[in-house]
Each structure stands twice: as C-alpha cells, then as structure tokens.
Amino acid sequence: MLNEGTYPYYKGGVSTWTHSLISGLRDFEYLVLTLTTKPPLRSLYPKPPNVQSFISIPLWGTEYIGEHLPDFTVRWLMKLSRMTSDREVREKFAPVFREFIREVKRGGRNPEAIGEALAEMHRFLVNHSFKKTFRSGHVWKAFLEELEADELYSNMRIAYVLKIGSIMRSLFKTLAYRYPDANLIHSSAAGICGLIGVVKKIEDETPYVVTEHGIYYRERLLDVSYRELNLPEKVFWLNFYKVVTLVNYYYADRILPVCEFNVRWESRFGIPRSKIEVIYNGVDVERFRPMKVEVGENPPIVVMSRIEKLKDILNMINAMKYIKEKSPQTVCEIYGPIADEKYFHLCLRKAYELKVLDRIEFMGATDKPEQAYNRASVVVQPSLSEGFPYSVIEAMACGKPVVATDVGGVKEALGDVGIVVPPRSPKELADAILRLLEDEELRRRLGEWGRERVLKLFTYRRFLEEYRRLYLEVASESYCRAG
Amino acid sequence: MSIYEDLDSLARMVLEVDDKVQDPMEVAAILEAIGVTQEAVRELGYENMFDLAREVLRIADYYRSLGEIWGEEKPTRVQRLLEAIKLFLSGVLFSSPWLFITISYMFFGISLLPVYEDPLRATAIDLAMILSMTITSILPPIFLRRLQFHYYQEDYLNSQRLLIAYYLLGLAVTSVSAISIWLGFSGAPYPSWWTIYLIIYFIPFSFFWLAVSPLYFFRRYAALAISYLVALGFIGVMYRLMGAETYLINIYGLLLGAFFSMIYSITFLYIRFKILGVGSEPTAPPRLPFVAYSGLSYAFVGALYFLLIFSDRFIVWSISHTGYPLLANIEYEKAANLSLLVLVLPFGAMNYYLTRLYECISKEGEKYRMKEIEEYRRAVFKIYLRGLLMTTILGAVSLLSLYHVLSEIGWIASEFQLRIFVLSGISYCMIPLFYLGWLLSCSLYKPEPYSKFLGLAIIISIILCMAFNRILGMEYTPAGFAVSTTIMALLSLRNSLKDVKEIDQVYLSAF
C-alpha cells in the first residue's frame, strides 16, 4: 500500500480510508510505504495484525537515503559511494534523466518513455549513491541544457531553476529505495508515491491499482495556482505533475476513483473507461449510528475537518456571522487537527473580526468522531475540494442531517437526503443550516433517510467486498498474462 | 448560480486566484474551487466544466493582453543601506572574540587567560588553550552542522536533541581528554603542580569553546559577543575587587561565559521548539553513525586547522634546550600572540562578503534568466573576487597598522620580536584567505579537499619551521609557518574559485 503524506502518520480522510481497508481485509498481508516530508517518529494508528510494517520514505529531513531505517548502515552507504563514478553517472544516469526532463517539458506525450526512464533511474539509484549521483555536474548540465533549449524555460529566472532542481532531487528520493516484491501494489493517489507502483510494474510486472480520492492532478493544479509562482516555474510544475499522473494512470491495471465526479477528470487523460471503476467509501454502521450523548439545550453545528485552506473553514466562519444574527445561541464545534498553522490563525482572526469567536469552538482532533457527530444538530462540510468525504457518510450513518458544499463526490454521497450548496457561498451555507435549525421535523427526516442511504449503498462490508474482489481479479489477470 | 453571472466575471475571478493560468484543466480546477458547479456550467450553456474552462481561459488571456499584471519590487536605497550596515555589524560581531580580547587587553589590561612571565606557567596555559581548541574542534562540525541541517528545516525537536547530545558528549570528551592529558604528562619531567595547572585550564577552556560554538552555527553573533563580554567583564571586575592575582578568576570568568552561551543556545532552541514548532510533527532522531559519518570530514579539517596555526609554537617549544619536552619562550609567545590581532579586520571583511555571496547566489539568481547563466556566474564570481581583494587588503592594512601602533607603544621592543611579529602576521593574513574558501565549501557541503590542503600545510610548516629554527634562528621559525599558510591559502583559493565559477551547480548539489 502506497501513501503520500497520509496513513499512518497523519490523520485525515485518506488515512481513515487506508486504515479501514487494511484492517478489514485481514486475509491480505500489507506492507505500508508512505512518502513523508520528514522521517516521522510514530504512527498515529495502531498497526493491524496483517501489516508487516510501516515504512516511511522521507523526502526531506534526512541527509542520506535510508538513514532513518535500521537496515541501512554507514558501511552500505560507503559501498554505494565507492560504486558511483562520475563516468557512470554521465553515461548511465544523465541521459535517462534528460529523457525524463524532456518528457516533462512536453507535458507527457509518451507515457511509456516516461515509465522506462523512471524504471531505468530506479535501477541506477538503488545501486549507486544518491548524493553522489545528484552532486554530479552531468545531471545538473543535462537539466540546464534541456531547459535552455526551450524558449519558455530559457526565460526562467536562475533562482527558480535552482529551486526546481532542489525540489526535484528531493522527489527523486522515491526512486532511490529498493522495494520488496509484492503480489499487488495499491496506491492511494496517482502521485509521486504511485511511481513506486509504476517502476515495480515495469520491472517485475507487479499488478498495480490506484485509488483516487481527490484527483491528485487537480489538487496539484489548485496548489500551484494558489502559490505565487513565476510563469515558467508554474508551467514546469504543472507539466511535471501531469507527467506523474499520466504515468500512474497509464501503468495502473485499474483506476479506482471514490466517486463518479472524479471520472470526468481521469477521462481527460485519455484513459479508457473500462479501466476505471468507481468504489465508494464505506462506513462502519455499528460504530457510526445514532446514539445518546450528553449535549446541552442547544446542540451544536458540527464540522469534522482538518484545519487547512482546501477545507475552507473560513466559509463556515463567514456563515456563522449570518447564523448568529438569526440564532444567537448556536455554537459551531470544529473537530480536526490543525494542518496549516497560518490558516488556523487566519480563521481565528476572521472569527474575531466577525464577532463570532464566542460561537466557534476548535475542538482539535478526536478519537471518537461518532460521539461528536451525535452531538450535532446539523453536520456541515464547507470544503473547497473533496473526493468522497467520510465526514459526510459518517454523519449520515449517525442519522444526522448534512449540509455540504457541492464539490467532488459530495452530491453522490448525499443524493437527495442532504442539502448541497455551492462552495464559497457562506450566505447560502448559512441559509441551509438555518433552514434545518428551524425545522426539527426536516432534521429528523433527513437524518433517518441518510442512515437508510448509507445502509443501502455505503457500508463498510460492501466496501471491503468490492476491494477483495478487485484485488483477486487484478492479481489473477496478471497471473494469466504471465502465463 | 448566484454569484457568477457571466464568463467575464468568471475570467476575472480566475485571474484573481492566479493571474498566470495557462491550461484549461487548471482553469477548471479553479472554477470548481470558486464554486462553479455542474448546474452552473449547464446554465451557462456548456456541456461540461472543461468546455467552460477553455472559454474562460480565452477571456482571461484577453485581459492579460491588456497589460502586465505582475512586477517586481526593488528595494529602496535606504533599505539597501540598512542591509549593508546590518551585514557589516554582523561581520564585526563575528570577529568579536579577537576584537574584545584585544580591546580589553590593550585598554584595560584584562585578558581571558592570565598573563605570566614564568615560562612554565605560560606553557601550561598556552598548551591548555591549544589542546582545548584542537580537541573540542572535533565535536561542533559533527553535531552542530547536522543541527543546522534540522534547524533550517524548522525541525526544532531534533535540533534540541542534537544540541543536548553535543553538550553531553562535549562533557565526556573533555573529561576523557583531561584524564588522558594528565596521564600523558604525568611521566614528563615537569613539576607536579604543572600538570594540574594544565588540566585546571584545559577544562574551562574546553567548556568555553564548546559552549560558544553553537552561536556561530546559529549565526547569533550578538550573543557570541556578549558571551565574551560576560567572561571578560567578570574577570575585570573581580581583579579590581579582589586586587590580588588569583588564577581562579580567569577560570570562573570562562565558566560564566560558557554558562551564558549554553543557556542562550538552549533557550533559543527551546523557544523555537515550544512556540514556533507547535505545528511541526515529531520526527525520528538522526542515528549517531550517520551524524558522525557526515560530520567527520569537517571535524578532521577543524582539528588539523588548529594544529597548523600553532605548529610553529610547538617547534619553538620543543627546541627549548631546557630538559622539558615543551617549554614556551615568553618573548616568542608575546610577539606571536600579538600577531594574532591581524586576524580581526580581515575576518570581519570575510564574513561580510561571504554573507553577501550567499545572499547573491539567490538574489542574483532572481535577476538573471536561464539564458544569461554565464552573466549570473560572472556576477557571483565578481562578488567573491571583491571579497578576496578586501580580505587581502584589510589583512595587509591590519598588519602594517598594528606593526606601527605596537612598535610605537613599545609592545614590540626588539628585533627578535619584530621578526616574529611580521612573519607570523603574514601567516595570519593568509588564514582569512583560506577561511574564505573553507567556509564557502562548508556551507556548500564540500569539505573533502581541505583536509589534504591542511595536511600538506602542516607537513610543510613542521619541516620548514624546524629548518628555519635550526639554520637561521628562533625568530625565523614563523617563516615556515608563513610559507605553509601561503601555499594552503593558494590551494584553497584555487579550489574555491573553481567552485564559484560553477556556483549554480555547486550550490544546488550542496544540500
């Protein structure tokens, strides 16, 4: 199982999904590889018995490849260093690296060439010193020459080229590890982590499937758009991520979006529909069920979300201004870890400016989300971007009415048993919440229908069955192909 | 479809989010993020989001064609001036140890180490200083370089762990070294008090060097200056209060300065860890063998450096013809110590230009485009050359003016001392030139060639110092040192000039 900045080191929807899947499919053994920024100290989830181990691949925060792993030793590092000569880097690595950069420049026209280049670089890097390879002038020269040959990139400021070069090198650390053999590789994103699946597919024909929660490329597009970047730098990153996504889609045996909404994006990459199969997330209906919990006279509005820009907590804070006018006693409880400290401070300031700071409570991450949902009068999901959010189906399973923004697969989850509003429309969000707050009967009805809908379509059992079937299907197809 | 009535407003909204949109898919992502739903797309008469995005991009392109949207802010003259003053002051503070020691000794007669006319005592104190500098110089490159790596990634927890490990290991190394020194010298024909005297100074000196080193790595030069002021201030006040010559005052002063530095470094990191590090996740600590592996070559260079700069003294001490294996010559020591003052000015210039150089690597990079890479390299090269020139000039000016001033006030009284002062002074003019290359290579993570340069310089220095001492006399001993440091500075320059010529590649491959 391949992850990127999620399970088991960070909390969030994708982590919940991974943990549920792995814990549920006890008949399969997993090795969990996660790309992280730094080598994490501890996992935030208990290790299920069918997980061999959790391994992190830090892209920053270590000086040497594998220094955080017990199997790697200084002696091994020295051996790799001795095995790496400048001539070898020039003859074996630099040309392939150049080919990869050429494809990035073109925005990925030939996925097979990209895949071959990645596999070739992986073969080289696992047998040579990563540091020495990237320190070689030949790699930098290949990079510069390829960019200089292009009219747009040759106008790029040198500072940005240095920055791009430095980030690229960190991302390439993914290719510097020797990965164990597997019967099937499952990636939770068509991103950098998926490149491990791609190279294993090319090298050993290991079957590879990829689940798309939010669309990786779409999220990178937004990320790049919101950052202050110089135009050529921006174009470079857009092309780079396009290449990464494309090569993932191309080599994957199945692409598994969590909702129909995502299919539109995947189809844009020219992927045949037959390769795409939607598998909705499932929720444990025993754990998430209506229950009695202690709550005051005015049950709060509950938001279950990480505090970060994409989750648009500001949308909820703005909506609270309107809600406070009509329903001054209503409080909003926001459960979730602070993923973006700066954004959190922005939220606090906004709440203070709108004089709703006393109506909003940041509760932090919770281990008992089912109790938090059951405290709610209404559960709100104010996000800008979602795949198929757990918070929505978990709230529905708890029999709570949901108001959510119309993003990703939210509408597919809610059907007609919840209220969807356009994203970034706090007034409409507030109106929908107020409508529910004022109408107890409507709240009750939507809650009941929501639970029924979950029981019918989004149960944990169905979710596990779908993946079990898929794993066996893909593995047997691969077995048949191999003859 | 309440807020977006037409394509025009959509295009403006998209440009507000990102004025450099290029790709219809990017526009589609932004449209979805700003609240354009499938219904809205259909209401606007489009089949799907991507068709709408293509049209919105066309309008956005039109708006962009009306005028340049983004520009660059240039710093004002006042901002540039303030920046220059800041850098200069930081350069001055960087060389504060030498500066304060000089000022306090010249004007107030206060010295960090007690000044004795008795050669045996002077040997013990000087040897304690040299040994403590050399031995403790091994640890900072190993731990603090790695600390810096984590610190700049805002990984304060690991920075703190490394700092504590550094202090603890420093304590252990100092203790073990003290015992080894005691055992090593106990068989030597010195009086019994001499070894104790050596150890008593070796320990606080070691603590002091160990404690102030993190301040260099954090670039907290003001705190570094204060540490020296605390030590010197205490020594000065206590001498005046007690009115008696007691060697313990210097020891307490050194320990107090060390204590201040330690408290400062720990607090400095603790505040960052507790206040700024709230959002950062706890990360796995680096493994000691890897820390040692990456830092050993730096440590090796550090230790060799101290062996080199005192190599002439060892030769002089070892040829004392007194029966003692090592014995300082007071006249030689005075002149050689005074020549160390030559370092102050060129060190300041060196720091100023190195800081400018680091900044220029990225700042000049923002000015030049890829196709102008040769101009960029030349611009950075020019700054480095200017640094070299200024360091050399200031070294020469420093030597000449010190020679003049010290002769005038009678501190260099004899021909013998004059020769030592001038020859050692020439060597110390070369040291900053070596340092310029060495520090640049350190920050670019390329320490490897410098151990060879230093090794060669030490061998040359020992051979020539011995030869000059025997053939021409003791006062010509530093000529060997001067030749070796000149060769080393030239090698260092050749290496660093090569690096600076390809600064983009060297800089990128550094981290």
Contacts between the chains, C-beta under 8 A, distances in Angstrom:
chain1	res1	chain2	res2	distance
A	9	B	281	7.3
A	10	B	281	7.8
A	38	B	153	7.1
A	38	B	155	6.2
A	38	B	281	7.2
A	38	B	283	4.4
A	39	B	283	5.4
A	39	B	284	4.1
A	40	B	281	6.1
A	40	B	282	7.5
A	40	B	283	6.2
A	40	B	284	6.7
A	41	B	281	7.5
A	41	B	282	4.1
A	41	B	283	5.6
A	41	B	284	5.1
A	42	B	282	7.1
A	60	B	153	6.1
A	61	B	150	7.4
A	61	B	153	6.0
A	61	B	155	6.2
A	61	B	283	5.9
A	62	B	286	7.4
A	63	B	146	7.3
A	63	B	149	6.3
A	63	B	286	7.7
A	63	B	290	6.9
A	63	B	294	5.4
A	64	B	290	5.8
A	64	B	293	7.8
A	64	B	294	7.2
A	67	B	286	6.7
A	67	B	287	6.0
A	67	B	290	4.2
A	68	B	284	5.0
A	68	B	286	7.7
A	68	B	287	7.4
A	73	B	289	7.2
A	74	B	289	4.7
A	74	B	290	6.3
A	74	B	292	8.0
A	74	B	293	4.6
A	77	B	290	7.8
A	77	B	293	6.9
A	78	B	293	7.9
A	134	B	509	6.3
A	135	B	509	3.9
A	136	B	509	7.7
A	137	B	502	7.0
A	137	B	505	5.2
A	137	B	509	7.9
A	140	B	504	7.4
A	140	B	505	4.4
A	140	B	508	6.0
A	140	B	509	6.8
A	141	B	505	7.6
A	144	B	370	7.3
A	144	B	373	7.1
A	144	B	504	7.8
A	147	B	370	5.8
A	148	B	370	5.6
A	148	B	371	6.3
A	148	B	373	7.8
A	153	B	370	6.4
A	154	B	369	6.9
A	154	B	370	4.8
A	154	B	371	4.4
A	155	B	369	5.2
A	155	B	370	6.8
A	155	B	371	7.1
A	156	B	369	6.5
A	156	B	370	5.0
A	157	B	365	6.3
A	157	B	366	5.3
A	157	B	367	7.5
A	157	B	368	7.0
A	157	B	369	6.1
A	157	B	370	7.8
A	158	B	364	7.6
A	158	B	365	3.9
A	158	B	366	7.7
A	158	B	368	5.1
A	158	B	369	7.0
A	158	B	370	6.3
A	158	B	372	7.8
A	158	B	373	6.2
A	158	B	376	5.1
A	158	B	504	6.4
A	159	B	362	5.0
A	159	B	363	7.7
A	159	B	365	3.2
A	159	B	366	4.5
A	160	B	365	7.8
A	161	B	365	7.8
A	161	B	370	5.9
A	161	B	504	7.6
A	162	B	361	8.0
A	162	B	362	7.2
A	162	B	365	6.0
A	162	B	504	6.3
A	162	B	507	6.5
A	162	B	508	5.5
A	165	B	508	4.9
A	166	B	508	6.2
A	166	B	511	6.7
A	169	B	508	7.8
A	217	B	25	7.4
A	218	B	25	7.7
A	218	B	28	7.9
A	218	B	29	4.8
A	218	B	32	7.7
A	221	B	23	7.7
A	221	B	25	6.3
A	221	B	26	4.7
A	221	B	29	4.0
A	221	B	30	7.7
A	222	B	29	5.0
A	222	B	30	7.0
A	222	B	33	5.6
A	224	B	18	7.9
A	224	B	26	7.5
A	225	B	17	5.7
A	225	B	18	3.9
A	225	B	21	6.9
A	225	B	26	6.1
A	225	B	29	7.0
A	225	B	30	5.6
A	226	B	17	6.8
A	226	B	18	7.1
A	229	B	20	7.2
A	231	B	20	4.7
A	231	B	22	7.6
A	234	B	20	5.5
A	234	B	22	7.3
A	235	B	22	5.8
A	238	B	22	6.9
A	238	B	23	6.0
A	238	B	26	6.4
A	264	B	48	6.8
A	264	B	49	7.2
A	264	B	50	7.9
A	268	B	25	6.4
A	268	B	50	6.6
A	338	B	279	6.4
A	340	B	279	7.8
A	341	B	278	6.7
A	341	B	279	3.8
A	384	B	33	4.8
A	385	B	32	7.4
A	385	B	33	6.3
A	405	B	35	7.7
A	406	B	37	4.6
A	406	B	38	7.9
A	407	B	32	6.7
A	422	B	2	7.4
A	422	B	3	7.6
A	422	B	35	4.2
A	422	B	36	7.8
A	422	B	37	5.6
A	422	B	40	7.4
A	423	B	32	7.8
A	423	B	33	7.0
A	423	B	34	7.4
A	423	B	35	4.3
A	424	B	33	7.8
A	424	B	34	5.7
A	424	B	35	4.3
A	425	B	2	6.9
A	425	B	3	6.7
A	425	B	35	5.8
A	428	B	2	6.9
